[in-house]
């Protein structure tokens, strides 16, 4: 049997495909190096432009994946493989993955919106997604909120974007609001003067905007005062709680009652 014929065929194919394999490997490894350098350059430019760190890392991952996909397809094409079928497979796989991870992808989309429009940032005190507290971290899937009791609440980003967001840190000042009631038999003028004195005695209470103490309601069992005082945002909770304590102690000292809901029943003898 003449093996020279087969040897020539093998040599021909080996020579042809070895060149293609070498070309594909060169495209892959050189392309990978270029992608890394290009991605690092884009990351540097984004950081220099003061783009949010979380958004930069997200874009870096997306850019690297897309560019590496282009490199892989180019390497396969150098091997003589028809990449059209691969694109169809990737498209179908992408659709299947997208449907399976639609909730996670919605959180990523919400993270992008939070980073772009910046309704809040790390360190702000907010009320969103059913939680109230200080924002500790914003990642691609969730926002970490620390309530006043120092627990940790992990809120999906989609829940935050899908509802109202109250940011208590956007302004330098916040208003402390309370309602204080006194009995109908108590001295109304004395109670009002006492509340004003409590505000004036606290150095944290701002003069502008001016505080307010006014009768707001004649309730079923009490005369109610609206009590409003402006403070610096950082002093809000301290003043909020201190005012409750000071009013109670001062009212006790001056004999001003704080009534609780009650009902007076009068009977007539027949």
Phi, psi and omega in degrees: 000137181270108181271352183296326179297313181291325179296320179296320180295315180297317180297321180296312180292321180297318180295317182293312185281333177296322177295319179294320179295316178298317180297318180296318179294320178297315179300318183293308186288319177293319178298321179297318178296316180296318180298317179298315181293320180294318178297318178296321179295315179297321178298317179299317181294321179293319177296319179296331179276007178063033174282144184307139184301317180299318180292322179298314180295322178295312179296323178301315180296317181295313181298316180298316181297314182295315181294320178294326176297319177297318180297314180299317179295322178294321179294317178296323179294325178294333177282352181091011180274133178288113185276355180299319180294324178295321178298321178295318179295314179299322180296315179295318179296320179297319178296316180296316179294321180298318178292322181290327185248030185299324179292317179295319179294325177294326176293322177295316177299320178294323178298319178299317179296319179298318182290322182287310186272344174049058174293341175201168178222171178300131182103343178283151173261121186226166170234113183199148177059029179081009180231150177230127180167195182268133179287121180260330182198148174234113177244186186293337186247333186208167174243130181266121182242134179251107178293178184294338179274008176069016172281177180239128178242123179259112185250124176302139183300326180295327178292327180288311181293330183282356181228188178286145177239121176252118179255113182274356185252002181289338180246153181283343183235149174226155181254128175273122180245131174222157170240123178241132179249146174234163180288156179296336180272357181276161180284109184296316181296320180296319180296317180295315178298323180295316179297319178294320179297322179297319178295312183296332182281347182263116182294340181282344179285126182279146178280328178231127354300151185291143176290167181223130170229117184209149175290122184248343184198140168259092186281182182294325183228007181204158170263118189259135176256136168272127186238113182228132179216136180268138180220168172293147184305320181292339182265359191306302187292325177297314180292321181305309182284322180298321181295321178300314181293315183296319180295315180298312182294318181291319177299319178298319181296324184264005176073025178265125185273151172244094188289153173256159182303129180209168181228127176267127180248124179251134178243142178250131176279133180261000000 
